[in-house]
Amino acid sequence: MKAQFVTLLLLISGGLQAASIEPKNGINLLFIDGVKVEEKRELNNIDLGETQVVLNYNKKLKDSGNERVFDSSPFVVSFDAPNTDIVITPPKMYTYDQASQAFQKQPKWRIETVDGKAIPYTQEVLDRADGFMPYFDMPERVAKHNEARGIVFGASAALAAKAAVAEQAASAPVSEKVGAEAIKPLDTNNLEQLKAWYVKASKQERKEFRRWMIDQE
């Protein structure tokens, strides 16, 4: 039983430590690690390690003497989150035309720790759907974007890794039982149910569940 608990804990408790990410004026945080963000322009928690944010630039800019809202395409930005809070700042834009040109290429975001240390990142435009409104269903676009690249998060990533290990173990020779009690594997159905629940849960629910798992140890 203890061995089963340890295995389960390893599967879903990888992101207990958390930092925060603060979007500066002009940035909307749309998704963090595949989960939709409710407060797009507010401080949000992120787990340490490899992190993916989907964001866009949205701001009133000068356009021929008037003001006009520029709304960029969503960008998928990935970086390694350190054990400290993070600030993400958009490129400086003064006119609508300037922004239109800049965001056709690779905009220069600044991702830094609170003490000003730059964090390297990669980015690409979120895959578009066909039709007049290519980003109408954002959750679907983000899910398909990540699926096409084999990107998974949280419990899904741990379960995928476990499946690969299990496949290797199944093809290896079976050694004789050593010790008083053999370690029993987790039930596959239970794992699938856990996976389904975890993927559907909100970011806050995931964090609370992982804290509960730690308390059971």
N, C-alpha and C positions, 0 to 999 in steps of 0.2 A: 504493500500500500504506500509506504514511504517512497519507494522508487517511482511509482506511478505519479505521485504528487510532484516529485522533483521534475520528472519529464514534462508534466503539464505546466509547471511553473516556468520552465525554460521556454516553452512554446509561446507563452502569452505575456510574460512580464518584462520583455526587453526594453520597454520605453518608460520605466517608472520615473526616471529623472527627467526634468523638463526645464526649458528656458522659455523666454518669451520673444516674440517678434513684433516690432512696432512699425507700421507703415507710415511714412511721412506724407505730407499733403500732396494729393494727386494720385496716390496708389490705392487701389482696391484689392484687398486680399480675398480671392474668390474660393479657393480650395487649399487645404493643407493636408498633405499625404492622402489625397483622394476624398477627403471629407469636406463638405460644403461649409464655408465660414458664414456665420450669422452676422457678426459685427465686422463688416468689411474694412472699416477704417479705424478700428480700435486695436488695442494690444491683444494678442492671441498667444496661447501656449503652444509650444512645439516640443517634440521629443528630441533628445540628443542624438547625434549621428546623422546619417543620410536623411535629408529632408527634401520634400518637393512642395513648392508653392505654385499655385496658378494665380496670376495677378494681371491687372491691366492698369493703364494710365487713363485717368478721367479728370479733366480740369477745364475751367473756362480760360480761354486764351484770346488774345487780340486777333481780330480778323477784319481788315479794311476799316479800321476805326470803330468797329463794334466788338462785342464779346460773343464768342461761340464755344460751345462745349466740344472739346475733342475727346473722343472715346476710342482708345486703341483696341486692337485685337488682344485676346488673352495670350499671355506668354507662360510657358512652363519653365520654371526656374528651379534648378536642383543644386544643393550645396550640403556640406558637412557641418551640421550645427554644433558649435562648441558648448561647453558647460558655462555659458554666460548669456545674458540677454543680447538681442540683436536688433539693429535698426536697418530698415531698407528705405533708400531714398531714390526718387526718380531722377532722370536726367533733367537738367534745367531747360525749360521751354518757355519762350516768350510769345510766339505767334502760332496761329493754327497751321500755317503753311510749314513752319519749321518742324512742328510735331509730326505733320503728315509725312514729311520726308524722313525724319529720324526713325519713325516706327515702321517704315517699310523695310528697314534693315535690322540690325541688332542693337537695340537701345542699350545705353550704358547705365544700368542700375548701379547703385552703391549699396553693397551689403556689408555691414560693419558690426563689430562688437561695440558695446556702449563706451568702451575706452578708445574707439577709433581704429581698431585693427581690421584691415580689409579681409573679407572672406571670399575666396575664389568660388565661382559658380559657373554652371553651364545653363544655356537657355535655348528654347526653340518655340516657335509659334504653335499654339494648340491646333491640332488637326481640325480642319473645317469640314462641315457637312455640305452636301450639295444643296443648292437652292438659294432663295432670296435671303434667308436668315440662318447663316451657317452655324451660329452659336445659340440658337433658340433653346435647345435642351442641353444646358451645360453639364449636368451630371453625366449624361450619356456620352458627351464628347470627351470628358475627362476619363471616364471608364474605358472607352474605346481606344483613346490615345495610349493609356497605360497598358491595356491588354495587347495592343499591337507591338509593344516593346518589351513585353514580359515583366512589367513592373508590378510588384505587389507590396502591400504594406502590412505591418502589425502581425496578427495571428496568421494571416494568409501566407505571408512570407515564411514564417516559422514552420507552418505545416508543409509548405512546398519543399523546404529544406529537409524536413523529417521524412517526407515521402521518398526523396532521392536517397537518403541514407537507408531507409527500409528496403528499397529496391536492391541496393548493393548487398545488404545483409541477406536478403532472400536468395541471392545467387551464390553466396559464400557457403562453404562446408559447415555443417552444424557440429559444434563441439559438444562434448559430454557435459552434463550438468555438473557444476562445481559449487560446493557449499551446501548449506542446509536448505535453502529455498531459492528457486529460480525466479528471475524478475519477469513478471507478466507484462506484455505490451498493453497499451491503452486500447480500449475498444474503438474500432474504426467508426462505428455509428456515432458514438459519443463525440469523437473528434469532429466529425462532419457537422453535427448539431452545434458544437461550440464554434466552429468556423463560421457557420451561417449566422449565428447570433452576433458574433463579434464584428463581422463585416457590416451588418445592418445597424449596429449600435452607433450612437453619437460619440464624438471624441471624449466628452465628459463621462459618458457611461463606460467607455473603455478604460479610462484612467481609474474610475472608482472600482471597477471590477479587478484591475490589476492590483490595486491597493488591498482589496479584500483577499486576493490570493496570497499576498505576502503575509497578511495577518494569520493565515491558516497554517503557516509553517511552524 
